[in-house]
Amino acid sequence: MANEDEITVTLLLQGGHSRALFLKRADPLLNALLSAMSEKAQGSGRPARLFNIRVDEGRHSLIVASTDLVALLTDPPLVSEPEARRATVQAPLQSLAEGSVAKSPYVLLENFLEPALHAELISYVGEREKDFVPSTVSTADSDYRRSMVLHEFAKFSEEIRNRVRALAPRLAEGFGMGELSIADIESQLTASNDGDYFRLHNDNGSPDTLSRQLTYVYYFHREPKAYRGGEFRLFNSRLINGRYECGEKAADIEPKNNSILFFPSFCNHEVLPVSCPSKKFLDGRFTINGWIRRALAAQRAA
């Protein structure tokens, strides 16, 4: 940005809505928004507050309740407390020297779907249980991944893809990918139950997946939660011979109900084993996961 004291703050709101603000780093509004996000993450019990934000050069007011805030997306990234970092884009991988290590960036957004739609999705997977098939990987290694998948789920696939599409340009910018010309957004519905897992891998390491730029994972399950484990383990990246290789563990991310995770597809990750004592289908861990593919012409020019 032209002025290093300025920062773009995008409010990500309930229902998939967003609004970009242009603030000074010392603006009290920025501190208030960060405090609201921290309070929400910590479950402080503080009553909801209203933000009356002047927009369109002061011609209009945007009135937002703190309960409607899902996340703050900042450009450039903020260096803040861990609670705040989980709701913002962490530092992108840029200008790494050979052999150097950088933390793999990710964004985790909570309360992604409205409660009624979330409940409808739970009912839907119960009705489609018999249509799930065993998952596979491109290497045909039967011991590498264990779960069940549903490839066709038109209504919910379209809903998630539309919301992801709306967020993708700002996420790509925050991750240091520049402008993202989207060719396709893939999706699959995955059910993980007792003993299921997915070993270490990345999402664009084969010729047919090279155009994948961003990966998303939407987590959902019944309440009360009837399984343990299934954490998403993300690994840092090390630059070796011009390629991003797997480094040490960066984070273990809990599959929190009604949250969505975004990260660059080259980042190495795994799904830790799930423990579901009842072994009942609807007691398991569910995700709608997929990949944002960059248009080939845009990829060649990048």
PASEBA-1860 file (N, C-alpha, C; in nm, 3 decimals):
! residues 302
1> MANEDEIT> 0.084/-0.119/0.000/0.000/0.000/0.000/0.088/0.124/0.000 ~ 0.034/0.235/-0.053/0.115/0.355/-0.066/0.155/0.409/0.070 ~ 0.066/0.404/0.165/0.091/0.454/0.299/0.097/0.335/0.394 ~ 0.216/0.312/0.453/0.234/0.195/0.539/0.149/0.204/0.666 ~ 0.095/0.323/0.696/0.012/0.339/0.815/-0.133/0.300/0.787 ~ -0.165/0.273/0.660/-0.302/0.239/0.623/-0.318/0.087/0.613 ~ -0.439/0.040/0.637/-0.466/-0.103/0.632/-0.608/-0.124/0.580 ~ -0.624/-0.225/0.495/-0.756/-0.263/0.447/-0.811/-0.371/0.538
9> VTLLLQGG> -0.927/-0.346/0.595/-0.991/-0.442/0.686/-1.124/-0.483/0.624 ~ -1.136/-0.611/0.589/-1.261/-0.661/0.534/-1.338/-0.730/0.645 ~ -1.459/-0.682/0.671/-1.546/-0.745/0.769/-1.615/-0.863/0.702 ~ -1.592/-0.983/0.753/-1.662/-1.102/0.706/-1.776/-1.127/0.803 ~ -1.898/-1.127/0.749/-2.018/-1.124/0.833/-2.101/-1.251/0.815 ~ -2.191/-1.274/0.908/-2.283/-1.385/0.900/-2.355/-1.384/0.765 ~ -2.378/-1.504/0.710/-2.450/-1.514/0.584/-2.362/-1.498/0.462 ~ -2.229/-1.491/0.481/-2.138/-1.480/0.368/-2.119/-1.339/0.315
17> HSRALFLK> -2.170/-1.236/0.386/-2.155/-1.098/0.343/-2.019/-1.043/0.387 ~ -1.973/-0.938/0.317/-1.846/-0.876/0.353/-1.849/-0.728/0.317 ~ -1.761/-0.652/0.383/-1.748/-0.509/0.354/-1.606/-0.467/0.385 ~ -1.541/-0.401/0.289/-1.404/-0.355/0.306/-1.401/-0.214/0.364 ~ -1.314/-0.194/0.462/-1.291/-0.064/0.522/-1.145/-0.026/0.504 ~ -1.116/0.103/0.496/-0.979/0.150/0.481/-0.947/0.236/0.603 ~ -0.861/0.181/0.690/-0.838/0.241/0.821/-0.690/0.269/0.842 ~ -0.663/0.358/0.938/-0.528/0.377/0.989/-0.502/0.271/1.095
25> RADPLLNA> -0.376/0.230/1.108/-0.344/0.128/1.208/-0.380/0.173/1.350 ~ -0.375/0.303/1.374/-0.405/0.354/1.508/-0.552/0.389/1.526 ~ -0.635/0.362/1.426/-0.777/0.395/1.434/-0.841/0.319/1.550 ~ -0.911/0.387/1.641/-0.978/0.317/1.752/-1.078/0.211/1.705 ~ -1.136/0.232/1.586/-1.232/0.134/1.535/-1.164/-0.001/1.512 ~ -1.041/0.000/1.460/-0.969/-0.125/1.437/-0.946/-0.198/1.569 ~ -0.903/-0.125/1.670/-0.882/-0.187/1.801/-1.012/-0.242/1.859 ~ -1.123/-0.170/1.839/-1.252/-0.216/1.890/-1.297/-0.343/1.819
33> LLSAMSEK> -1.275/-0.350/1.688/-1.313/-0.470/1.612/-1.230/-0.590/1.656 ~ -1.100/-0.568/1.675/-1.014/-0.677/1.720/-1.054/-0.724/1.861 ~ -1.090/-0.630/1.946/-1.134/-0.666/2.081/-1.262/-0.748/2.076 ~ -1.354/-0.709/1.987/-1.480/-0.783/1.975/-1.455/-0.926/1.929 ~ -1.361/-0.943/1.834/-1.329/-1.077/1.787/-1.265/-1.159/1.898 ~ -1.177/-1.097/1.975/-1.111/-1.168/2.085/-1.212/-1.211/2.191 ~ -1.305/-1.120/2.225/-1.409/-1.154/2.323/-1.495/-1.269/2.274 ~ -1.527/-1.267/2.146/-1.610/-1.373/2.089/-1.537/-1.507/2.095
41> AQGSGRPA> -1.408/-1.506/2.062/-1.330/-1.631/2.064/-1.317/-1.687/2.205 ~ -1.307/-1.597/2.304/-1.288/-1.641/2.441/-1.419/-1.669/2.514 ~ -1.535/-1.635/2.447/-1.664/-1.656/2.513/-1.677/-1.576/2.640 ~ -1.645/-1.446/2.633/-1.641/-1.362/2.753/-1.778/-1.337/2.814 ~ -1.885/-1.357/2.734/-2.018/-1.331/2.785/-2.057/-1.185/2.784 ~ -1.971/-1.098/2.731/-2.003/-0.956/2.724/-2.121/-0.935/2.629 ~ -2.216/-0.845/2.664/-2.330/-0.819/2.575/-2.284/-0.771/2.438 ~ -2.365/-0.803/2.335/-2.333/-0.761/2.200/-2.327/-0.608/2.193
49> RLFNIRVD> -2.237/-0.557/2.108/-2.230/-0.414/2.090/-2.249/-0.380/1.942 ~ -2.292/-0.258/1.916/-2.315/-0.213/1.779/-2.201/-0.124/1.733 ~ -2.158/-0.144/1.611/-2.060/-0.056/1.548/-2.133/0.027/1.443 ~ -2.127/0.158/1.457/-2.185/0.250/1.358/-2.068/0.304/1.275 ~ -2.052/0.249/1.155/-1.933/0.277/1.074/-1.972/0.362/0.954 ~ -1.908/0.476/0.940/-1.933/0.563/0.825/-1.863/0.503/0.701 ~ -1.940/0.488/0.591/-1.886/0.433/0.466/-1.925/0.524/0.350 ~ -1.871/0.493/0.231/-1.900/0.571/0.110/-1.874/0.719/0.133
57> EGRHSLIV> -1.752/0.745/0.186/-1.707/0.882/0.213/-1.802/0.956/0.307 ~ -1.857/0.881/0.401/-1.941/0.941/0.503/-2.086/0.960/0.465 ~ -2.124/0.915/0.345/-2.262/0.936/0.300/-2.359/0.837/0.364 ~ -2.308/0.722/0.410/-2.395/0.619/0.467/-2.332/0.566/0.596 ~ -2.417/0.500/0.675/-2.370/0.431/0.796/-2.391/0.282/0.778 ~ -2.289/0.206/0.815/-2.299/0.061/0.820/-2.306/0.023/0.967 ~ -2.420/-0.029/1.010/-2.440/-0.064/1.151/-2.429/-0.215/1.164 ~ -2.330/-0.260/1.238/-2.298/-0.402/1.251/-2.296/-0.440/1.398
65> ASTDLVAL> -2.362/-0.551/1.432/-2.355/-0.604/1.568/-2.232/-0.692/1.582 ~ -2.169/-0.688/1.697/-2.048/-0.770/1.718/-2.078/-0.918/1.700 ~ -2.204/-0.959/1.727/-2.241/-1.100/1.711/-2.243/-1.143/1.565 ~ -2.250/-1.046/1.471/-2.254/-1.078/1.328/-2.114/-1.087/1.268 ~ -2.012/-1.050/1.344/-1.875/-1.057/1.293/-1.828/-1.202/1.292 ~ -1.785/-1.250/1.175/-1.729/-1.384/1.164/-1.577/-1.377/1.169 ~ -1.518/-1.281/1.098/-1.372/-1.268/1.095/-1.336/-1.131/1.040 ~ -1.211/-1.094/1.062/-1.153/-0.974/1.002/-1.040/-1.018/0.912
73> LTDPPLVS> -1.045/-0.976/0.786/-0.940/-1.008/0.690/-0.862/-0.881/0.663 ~ -0.732/-0.880/0.693/-0.654/-0.758/0.685/-0.546/-0.766/0.577 ~ -0.521/-0.652/0.514/-0.415/-0.639/0.414/-0.344/-0.507/0.438 ~ -0.217/-0.510/0.481/-0.132/-0.628/0.503/-0.170/-0.701/0.631 ~ -0.113/-0.822/0.652/-0.145/-0.899/0.772/-0.106/-0.825/0.898 ~ -0.180/-0.852/1.005/-0.149/-0.795/1.136/-0.066/-0.893/1.216 ~ 0.025/-0.843/1.294/0.093/-0.923/1.396/0.023/-0.893/1.526 ~ -0.051/-0.992/1.579/-0.136/-0.969/1.694/-0.133/-1.088/1.785
81> EPEARRAT> -0.226/-1.091/1.880/-0.235/-1.203/1.973/-0.282/-1.327/1.900 ~ -0.251/-1.448/1.950/-0.291/-1.570/1.881/-0.439/-1.576/1.852 ~ -0.525/-1.529/1.944/-0.669/-1.536/1.920/-0.708/-1.454/1.800 ~ -0.646/-1.338/1.784/-0.679/-1.254/1.670/-0.623/-1.312/1.541 ~ -0.505/-1.372/1.548/-0.443/-1.426/1.426/-0.527/-1.536/1.365 ~ -0.599/-1.614/1.446/-0.677/-1.724/1.393/-0.793/-1.673/1.308 ~ -0.831/-1.547/1.325/-0.941/-1.492/1.249/-0.893/-1.398/1.140 ~ -0.763/-1.393/1.114/-0.709/-1.311/1.007/-0.612/-1.394/0.926
89> VQAPLQSL> -0.574/-1.342/0.809/-0.477/-1.413/0.728/-0.340/-1.399/0.791 ~ -0.273/-1.511/0.814/-0.138/-1.507/0.867/-0.041/-1.474/0.755 ~ 0.082/-1.441/0.789/0.177/-1.389/0.693/0.192/-1.479/0.572 ~ 0.179/-1.423/0.448/0.194/-1.504/0.329/0.339/-1.546/0.307 ~ 0.357/-1.650/0.225/0.491/-1.696/0.192/0.544/-1.611/0.078 ~ 0.638/-1.526/0.107/0.692/-1.436/0.006/0.843/-1.428/0.020 ~ 0.912/-1.428/-0.094/1.055/-1.401/-0.101/1.134/-1.486/-0.003 ~ 1.107/-1.614/0.003/1.182/-1.703/0.090/1.320/-1.732/0.031
97> AEGSVAKS> 1.421/-1.735/0.117/1.554/-1.775/0.075/1.562/-1.927/0.076 ~ 1.648/-1.983/-0.006/1.666/-2.127/-0.013/1.694/-2.185/0.126 ~ 1.617/-2.288/0.163/1.634/-2.353/0.291/1.561/-2.287/0.406 ~ 1.502/-2.170/0.383/1.432/-2.101/0.492/1.294/-2.161/0.514 ~ 1.238/-2.133/0.632/1.110/-2.190/0.672/1.012/-2.076/0.697 ~ 0.888/-2.094/0.654/0.782/-1.997/0.684/0.661/-2.072/0.735 ~ 0.589/-2.009/0.827/0.467/-2.070/0.876/0.364/-2.078/0.764 ~ 0.298/-2.191/0.755/0.193/-2.206/0.656/0.073/-2.122/0.696
105> PYVLLENF> 0.024/-2.036/0.608/-0.087/-1.947/0.643/-0.221/-2.019/0.634 ~ -0.315/-1.976/0.716/-0.450/-2.030/0.708/-0.549/-1.929/0.763 ~ -0.676/-1.946/0.727/-0.785/-1.866/0.779/-0.891/-1.962/0.830 ~ -0.943/-1.937/0.949/-1.049/-2.018/1.007/-1.165/-1.926/1.042 ~ -1.280/-1.948/0.977/-1.400/-1.867/0.998/-1.506/-1.950/1.069 ~ -1.565/-1.895/1.172/-1.667/-1.967/1.248/-1.808/-1.923/1.208 ~ -1.908/-2.005/1.246/-2.049/-1.974/1.220/-2.073/-1.943/1.072 ~ -2.027/-2.033/0.986/-2.027/-2.007/0.842/-2.167/-2.015/0.781
113> LEPALHAE> -2.248/-2.108/0.828/-2.385/-2.122/0.778/-2.485/-2.079/0.886 ~ -2.601/-2.031/0.841/-2.707/-1.997/0.934/-2.755/-2.125/1.003 ~ -2.804/-2.115/1.128/-2.845/-2.235/1.202/-2.945/-2.323/1.128 ~ -3.044/-2.263/1.060/-3.144/-2.344/0.990/-3.081/-2.423/0.876 ~ -2.989/-2.361/0.803/-2.925/-2.430/0.692/-2.831/-2.539/0.742 ~ -2.764/-2.512/0.852/-2.677/-2.612/0.914/-2.759/-2.734/0.956 ~ -2.874/-2.711/1.019/-2.961/-2.822/1.061/-3.013/-2.901/0.942 ~ -3.044/-2.830/0.834/-3.091/-2.897/0.713/-2.982/-2.985/0.654
121> LISYVGER> -2.859/-2.940/0.660/-2.746/-3.017/0.608/-2.727/-3.146/0.688 ~ -2.738/-3.138/0.820/-2.727/-3.258/0.904/-2.834/-3.360/0.865 ~ -2.957/-3.314/0.848/-3.065/-3.405/0.808/-3.038/-3.465/0.671 ~ -2.985/-3.385/0.583/-2.957/-3.430/0.446/-2.858/-3.545/0.443 ~ -2.747/-3.534/0.517/-2.646/-3.641/0.513/-2.703/-3.769/0.573 ~ -2.792/-3.756/0.672/-2.855/-3.876/0.727/-2.940/-3.947/0.622 ~ -3.011/-3.870/0.541/-3.095/-3.927/0.436/-3.012/-3.991/0.324 ~ -2.890/-3.942/0.303/-2.806/-3.991/0.193/-2.700/-4.092/0.236
129> EKDFVPST> -2.709/-4.143/0.358/-2.605/-4.232/0.410/-2.570/-4.344/0.313 ~ -2.667/-4.408/0.253/-2.642/-4.524/0.165/-2.571/-4.485/0.035 ~ -2.567/-4.356/0.003/-2.505/-4.311/-0.121/-2.356/-4.278/-0.106 ~ -2.304/-4.278/0.015/-2.162/-4.252/0.038/-2.081/-4.374/-0.008 ~ -1.964/-4.347/-0.065/-1.876/-4.454/-0.113/-1.737/-4.436/-0.052 ~ -1.656/-4.543/-0.045/-1.522/-4.530/0.012/-1.437/-4.427/-0.064 ~ -1.361/-4.349/0.011/-1.274/-4.249/-0.051/-1.152/-4.315/-0.115 ~ -1.093/-4.246/-0.210/-0.973/-4.294/-0.278/-0.873/-4.180/-0.292
137> VSTADSDY> -0.750/-4.213/-0.329/-0.647/-4.114/-0.361/-0.592/-4.146/-0.499 ~ -0.524/-4.049/-0.560/-0.477/-4.066/-0.698/-0.375/-4.177/-0.713 ~ -0.304/-4.213/-0.604/-0.204/-4.319/-0.612/-0.265/-4.457/-0.595 ~ -0.396/-4.463/-0.567/-0.467/-4.590/-0.547/-0.416/-4.666/-0.425 ~ -0.353/-4.595/-0.331/-0.304/-4.658/-0.209/-0.421/-4.669/-0.111 ~ -0.468/-4.789/-0.088/-0.588/-4.810/-0.005/-0.563/-4.782/0.142 ~ -0.435/-4.771/0.184/-0.402/-4.749/0.324/-0.373/-4.602/0.354 ~ -0.387/-4.514/0.254/-0.346/-4.376/0.271/-0.458/-4.287/0.325
145> RRSMVLHE> -0.580/-4.323/0.291/-0.695/-4.244/0.333/-0.811/-4.338/0.365 ~ -0.879/-4.311/0.475/-0.995/-4.392/0.510/-1.109/-4.300/0.551 ~ -1.216/-4.300/0.472/-1.335/-4.221/0.497/-1.438/-4.259/0.392 ~ -1.554/-4.195/0.397/-1.658/-4.215/0.297/-1.689/-4.080/0.233 ~ -1.721/-4.080/0.104/-1.745/-3.954/0.034/-1.876/-3.959/-0.045 ~ -1.933/-3.841/-0.063/-2.050/-3.822/-0.148/-2.012/-3.717/-0.251 ~ -2.015/-3.755/-0.379/-1.969/-3.664/-0.484/-2.078/-3.573/-0.538 ~ -2.203/-3.617/-0.529/-2.314/-3.538/-0.583/-2.407/-3.497/-0.468
153> FAKFSEEI> -2.413/-3.368/-0.442/-2.503/-3.313/-0.339/-2.535/-3.170/-0.380 ~ -2.608/-3.158/-0.490/-2.620/-3.035/-0.569/-2.652/-2.911/-0.487 ~ -2.757/-2.915/-0.405/-2.798/-2.794/-0.335/-2.690/-2.740/-0.244 ~ -2.634/-2.825/-0.161/-2.535/-2.778/-0.063/-2.399/-2.753/-0.128 ~ -2.367/-2.829/-0.231/-2.244/-2.803/-0.304/-2.247/-2.663/-0.364 ~ -2.359/-2.628/-0.426/-2.372/-2.496/-0.488/-2.368/-2.385/-0.383 ~ -2.433/-2.407/-0.270/-2.436/-2.307/-0.163/-2.294/-2.278/-0.111 ~ -2.221/-2.382/-0.081/-2.085/-2.364/-0.029/-1.995/-2.303/-0.136
161> RNRVRALA> -2.004/-2.352/-0.258/-1.918/-2.299/-0.365/-1.943/-2.151/-0.389 ~ -2.069/-2.107/-0.385/-2.099/-1.965/-0.404/-2.039/-1.880/-0.293 ~ -2.047/-1.928/-0.170/-1.990/-1.852/-0.059/-1.838/-1.849/-0.065 ~ -1.779/-1.962/-0.103/-1.633/-1.968/-0.118/-1.588/-1.875/-0.232 ~ -1.663/-1.876/-0.341/-1.628/-1.790/-0.455/-1.626/-1.643/-0.415 ~ -1.721/-1.602/-0.333/-1.728/-1.463/-0.289/-1.607/-1.424/-0.204 ~ -1.555/-1.519/-0.127/-1.442/-1.490/-0.039/-1.307/-1.505/-0.107 ~ -1.301/-1.585/-0.214/-1.173/-1.627/-0.272/-1.082/-1.511/-0.314
169> PRLAEGFG> -1.131/-1.407/-0.383/-1.039/-1.301/-0.427/-0.966/-1.234/-0.312 ~ -1.039/-1.202/-0.204/-0.974/-1.137/-0.090/-0.881/-1.231/-0.017 ~ -0.917/-1.359/-0.007/-0.830/-1.457/0.056/-0.701/-1.474/-0.024 ~ -0.714/-1.485/-0.156/-0.595/-1.502/-0.240/-0.501/-1.384/-0.227 ~ -0.558/-1.265/-0.219/-0.477/-1.145/-0.201/-0.405/-1.149/-0.067 ~ -0.478/-1.186/0.038/-0.418/-1.194/0.170/-0.310/-1.300/0.180 ~ -0.326/-1.410/0.107/-0.226/-1.517/0.106/-0.106/-1.484/0.018 ~ -0.106/-1.367/-0.048/0.006/-1.330/-0.133/0.003/-1.393/-0.269
177> MGELSIAD> -0.115/-1.437/-0.316/-0.127/-1.501/-0.448/-0.161/-1.401/-0.557 ~ -0.190/-1.277/-0.520/-0.230/-1.179/-0.620/-0.371/-1.204/-0.668 ~ -0.404/-1.148/-0.783/-0.538/-1.166/-0.840/-0.560/-1.311/-0.880 ~ -0.675/-1.365/-0.843/-0.705/-1.505/-0.868/-0.819/-1.514/-0.969 ~ -0.787/-1.564/-1.090/-0.888/-1.588/-1.191/-0.936/-1.733/-1.174 ~ -1.061/-1.750/-1.132/-1.111/-1.882/-1.093/-1.165/-1.958/-1.213 ~ -1.111/-2.078/-1.234/-1.161/-2.165/-1.340/-1.272/-2.255/-1.288 ~ -1.259/-2.305/-1.166/-1.356/-2.399/-1.112/-1.339/-2.406/-0.960
185> IESQLTAS> -1.446/-2.443/-0.892/-1.440/-2.472/-0.749/-1.496/-2.611/-0.731 ~ -1.412/-2.702/-0.688/-1.452/-2.841/-0.668/-1.507/-2.859/-0.527 ~ -1.589/-2.963/-0.509/-1.640/-2.992/-0.375/-1.675/-3.140/-0.364 ~ -1.658/-3.193/-0.244/-1.703/-3.328/-0.211/-1.745/-3.327/-0.065 ~ -1.833/-3.418/-0.030/-1.882/-3.428/0.108/-1.821/-3.553/0.169 ~ -1.749/-3.536/0.278/-1.674/-3.645/0.338/-1.729/-3.679/0.477 ~ -1.746/-3.807/0.502/-1.789/-3.856/0.633/-1.676/-3.939/0.694 ~ -1.633/-3.903/0.813/-1.526/-3.975/0.882/-1.581/-4.032/1.011
193> NDGDYFRL> -1.558/-4.161/1.033/-1.609/-4.227/1.152/-1.496/-4.299/1.223 ~ -1.527/-4.391/1.311/-1.429/-4.451/1.400/-1.310/-4.511/1.323 ~ -1.189/-4.464/1.355/-1.068/-4.515/1.292/-1.030/-4.450/1.162 ~ -1.109/-4.356/1.112/-1.079/-4.292/0.983/-0.967/-4.189/0.998 ~ -0.899/-4.159/0.887/-0.782/-4.070/0.887/-0.749/-4.033/0.742 ~ -0.652/-3.942/0.726/-0.595/-3.908/0.595/-0.449/-3.873/0.620 ~ -0.358/-3.952/0.567/-0.215/-3.933/0.595/-0.160/-3.807/0.527 ~ -0.036/-3.775/0.560/0.030/-3.653/0.514/0.026/-3.641/0.361
201> HNDNGSPD> -0.014/-3.523/0.313/-0.021/-3.497/0.170/-0.035/-3.347/0.146 ~ -0.026/-3.306/0.020/-0.072/-3.174/-0.019/-0.176/-3.191/-0.130 ~ -0.236/-3.082/-0.174/-0.351/-3.093/-0.264/-0.321/-3.055/-0.408 ~ -0.197/-3.021/-0.441/-0.167/-2.990/-0.582/-0.031/-3.047/-0.624 ~ -0.002/-3.168/-0.578/0.128/-3.228/-0.605/0.132/-3.324/-0.723 ~ 0.023/-3.332/-0.802/0.022/-3.420/-0.919/-0.016/-3.338/-1.042 ~ 0.015/-3.389/-1.163/-0.012/-3.310/-1.285/-0.157/-3.266/-1.298 ~ -0.253/-3.349/-1.254/-0.394/-3.312/-1.271/-0.446/-3.221/-1.161
209> TLSRQLTY> -0.363/-3.188/-1.062/-0.407/-3.099/-0.953/-0.325/-2.971/-0.944 ~ -0.237/-2.947/-1.040/-0.146/-2.833/-1.032/-0.218/-2.699/-1.029 ~ -0.337/-2.691/-1.087/-0.407/-2.563/-1.092/-0.483/-2.532/-0.962 ~ -0.483/-2.625/-0.866/-0.545/-2.596/-0.738/-0.463/-2.492/-0.662 ~ -0.527/-2.384/-0.622/-0.458/-2.276/-0.553/-0.496/-2.266/-0.405 ~ -0.625/-2.277/-0.376/-0.672/-2.268/-0.238/-0.756/-2.391/-0.206 ~ -0.738/-2.441/-0.085/-0.819/-2.552/-0.035/-0.912/-2.499/0.075 ~ -1.033/-2.550/0.077/-1.125/-2.514/0.186/-1.181/-2.642/0.248
217> VYYFHREP> -1.212/-2.636/0.377/-1.273/-2.747/0.451/-1.379/-2.690/0.544 ~ -1.505/-2.722/0.516/-1.615/-2.680/0.603/-1.649/-2.796/0.695 ~ -1.645/-2.772/0.827/-1.668/-2.877/0.926/-1.810/-2.868/0.982 ~ -1.875/-2.983/0.999/-2.005/-2.984/1.065/-2.029/-3.121/1.129 ~ -2.109/-3.120/1.236/-2.147/-3.244/1.304/-2.268/-3.217/1.393 ~ -2.327/-3.326/1.442/-2.440/-3.313/1.534/-2.391/-3.266/1.671 ~ -2.481/-3.205/1.743/-2.455/-3.168/1.882/-2.545/-3.250/1.973 ~ -2.498/-3.298/2.087/-2.358/-3.284/2.132/-2.263/-3.369/2.048
225> KAYRGGEF> -2.141/-3.325/2.038/-2.040/-3.394/1.959/-2.016/-3.534/2.015 ~ -2.019/-3.633/1.925/-2.011/-3.773/1.968/-1.882/-3.841/1.925 ~ -1.785/-3.765/1.877/-1.656/-3.823/1.837/-1.542/-3.740/1.894 ~ -1.424/-3.798/1.894/-1.302/-3.728/1.935/-1.202/-3.735/1.820 ~ -1.100/-3.651/1.828/-0.993/-3.656/1.728/-1.036/-3.592/1.598 ~ -0.972/-3.636/1.489/-1.001/-3.581/1.358/-0.946/-3.441/1.338 ~ -0.847/-3.401/1.421/-0.789/-3.267/1.404/-0.718/-3.256/1.270 ~ -0.718/-3.135/1.217/-0.645/-3.102/1.094/-0.505/-3.057/1.134
233> RLFNSRLI> -0.404/-3.131/1.093/-0.266/-3.095/1.127/-0.200/-3.031/1.005 ~ -0.157/-2.907/1.023/-0.094/-2.829/0.917/0.056/-2.820/0.944 ~ 0.136/-2.830/0.838/0.281/-2.826/0.851/0.337/-2.701/0.785 ~ 0.444/-2.648/0.845/0.514/-2.536/0.785/0.581/-2.579/0.656 ~ 0.625/-2.479/0.579/0.688/-2.505/0.450/0.835/-2.465/0.453 ~ 0.917/-2.544/0.386/1.058/-2.514/0.370/1.089/-2.509/0.220 ~ 1.162/-2.406/0.177/1.196/-2.393/0.036/1.322/-2.473/0.006 ~ 1.307/-2.580/-0.073/1.418/-2.668/-0.111/1.421/-2.680/-0.263
241> NGRYECGE> 1.532/-2.637/-0.324/1.547/-2.644/-0.470/1.429/-2.580/-0.542 ~ 1.384/-2.466/-0.487/1.278/-2.391/-0.551/1.139/-2.448/-0.530 ~ 1.124/-2.550/-0.444/0.994/-2.611/-0.419/0.961/-2.604/-0.270 ~ 0.831/-2.592/-0.240/0.787/-2.593/-0.101/0.778/-2.737/-0.052 ~ 0.860/-2.770/0.047/0.862/-2.904/0.104/0.805/-2.900/0.246 ~ 0.769/-3.018/0.298/0.709/-3.026/0.430/0.811/-2.995/0.539 ~ 0.776/-2.905/0.630/0.860/-2.873/0.744/0.798/-2.928/0.873 ~ 0.824/-2.862/0.984/0.772/-2.909/1.111/0.626/-2.869/1.127
249> KAADIEPK> 0.560/-2.927/1.227/0.418/-2.900/1.250/0.395/-2.752/1.277 ~ 0.291/-2.698/1.213/0.254/-2.558/1.234/0.138/-2.544/1.330 ~ 0.036/-2.631/1.318/-0.083/-2.618/1.402/-0.168/-2.744/1.395 ~ -0.237/-2.773/1.503/-0.344/-2.873/1.506/-0.475/-2.797/1.523 ~ -0.562/-2.807/1.423/-0.684/-2.726/1.420/-0.804/-2.816/1.446 ~ -0.879/-2.783/1.549/-0.996/-2.863/1.587/-1.105/-2.851/1.481 ~ -1.171/-2.962/1.446/-1.283/-2.957/1.351/-1.408/-2.898/1.417 ~ -1.408/-2.770/1.438/-1.515/-2.704/1.513/-1.642/-2.695/1.429
257> NNSILFFP> -1.753/-2.728/1.492/-1.882/-2.730/1.423/-1.912/-2.598/1.355 ~ -1.954/-2.605/1.226/-1.997/-2.489/1.147/-1.885/-2.387/1.125 ~ -1.761/-2.436/1.112/-1.648/-2.349/1.079/-1.590/-2.391/0.945 ~ -1.519/-2.299/0.879/-1.456/-2.329/0.751/-1.311/-2.284/0.754 ~ -1.225/-2.369/0.702/-1.081/-2.347/0.700/-1.035/-2.326/0.557 ~ -0.948/-2.227/0.536/-0.887/-2.201/0.406/-0.735/-2.205/0.421 ~ -0.665/-2.260/0.321/-0.519/-2.258/0.320/-0.470/-2.282/0.177 ~ -0.347/-2.238/0.142/-0.294/-2.265/0.009/-0.278/-2.414/-0.016
265> SFCNHEVL> -0.313/-2.458/-0.136/-0.318/-2.602/-0.164/-0.182/-2.670/-0.162 ~ -0.072/-2.593/-0.171/0.059/-2.658/-0.167/0.103/-2.695/-0.026 ~ 0.032/-2.645/0.076/0.072/-2.672/0.214/0.046/-2.818/0.252 ~ 0.143/-2.880/0.314/0.128/-3.018/0.359/0.040/-3.025/0.483 ~ -0.043/-3.130/0.490/-0.137/-3.144/0.600/-0.181/-3.289/0.611 ~ -0.247/-3.320/0.722/-0.305/-3.453/0.741/-0.425/-3.442/0.834 ~ -0.509/-3.546/0.832/-0.622/-3.556/0.923/-0.591/-3.666/1.023 ~ -0.587/-3.630/1.151/-0.555/-3.727/1.255/-0.672/-3.824/1.276
273> PVSCPSKK> -0.645/-3.943/1.328/-0.750/-4.046/1.341/-0.870/-3.999/1.423 ~ -0.987/-4.045/1.380/-1.114/-4.015/1.446/-1.151/-4.131/1.538 ~ -1.202/-4.098/1.656/-1.255/-4.199/1.747/-1.403/-4.171/1.767 ~ -1.489/-4.265/1.724/-1.634/-4.250/1.738/-1.687/-4.379/1.801 ~ -1.695/-4.386/1.933/-1.730/-4.511/2.002/-1.861/-4.575/1.954 ~ -1.963/-4.495/1.922/-2.091/-4.554/1.881/-2.086/-4.613/1.741 ~ -1.994/-4.562/1.657/-1.982/-4.601/1.515/-2.108/-4.569/1.434 ~ -2.201/-4.494/1.491/-2.319/-4.453/1.417/-2.282/-4.346/1.316
281> FLDGRFTI> -2.339/-4.357/1.197/-2.303/-4.267/1.087/-2.317/-4.120/1.127 ~ -2.430/-4.083/1.184/-2.455/-3.941/1.214/-2.380/-3.893/1.337 ~ -2.309/-3.981/1.405/-2.226/-3.939/1.518/-2.086/-3.898/1.473 ~ -2.057/-3.909/1.344/-1.922/-3.888/1.294/-1.888/-3.743/1.261 ~ -1.772/-3.729/1.203/-1.714/-3.600/1.161/-1.745/-3.580/1.013 ~ -1.805/-3.468/0.977/-1.842/-3.442/0.839/-1.773/-3.315/0.788 ~ -1.740/-3.316/0.660/-1.684/-3.196/0.597/-1.739/-3.183/0.455 ~ -1.750/-3.059/0.411/-1.759/-3.030/0.268/-1.626/-2.966/0.234
289> NGWIRRAL> -1.547/-3.036/0.158/-1.412/-2.990/0.129/-1.391/-2.980/-0.022 ~ -1.301/-2.894/-0.061/-1.278/-2.877/-0.204/-1.163/-2.784/-0.233 ~ -1.151/-2.746/-0.361/-1.034/-2.675/-0.409/-1.075/-2.569/-0.511 ~ -1.010/-2.455/-0.501/-1.031/-2.346/-0.596/-0.920/-2.356/-0.700 ~ -0.959/-2.375/-0.825/-0.861/-2.389/-0.933/-0.844/-2.255/-1.006 ~ -0.718/-2.221/-1.028/-0.687/-2.101/-1.105/-0.702/-2.131/-1.255 ~ -0.756/-2.035/-1.331/-0.766/-2.051/-1.475/-0.627/-2.073/-1.533 ~ -0.615/-2.164/-1.629/-0.484/-2.204/-1.682/-0.408/-2.086/-1.740
297> AAQRAA> -0.478/-1.997/-1.811/-0.409/-1.882/-1.869/-0.351/-1.795/-1.759 ~ -0.427/-1.776/-1.651/-0.379/-1.698/-1.538/-0.262/-1.766/-1.471 ~ -0.265/-1.901/-1.465/-0.157/-1.974/-1.400/-0.028/-1.960/-1.480 ~ -0.036/-1.967/-1.614/0.085/-1.955/-1.697/0.146/-1.817/-1.684 ~ 0.059/-1.716/-1.664/0.109/-1.580/-1.656/0.166/-1.547/-1.519 ~ 0.126/-1.628/-1.414/0.168/-1.599/-1.277/0.316/-1.623/-1.257
END
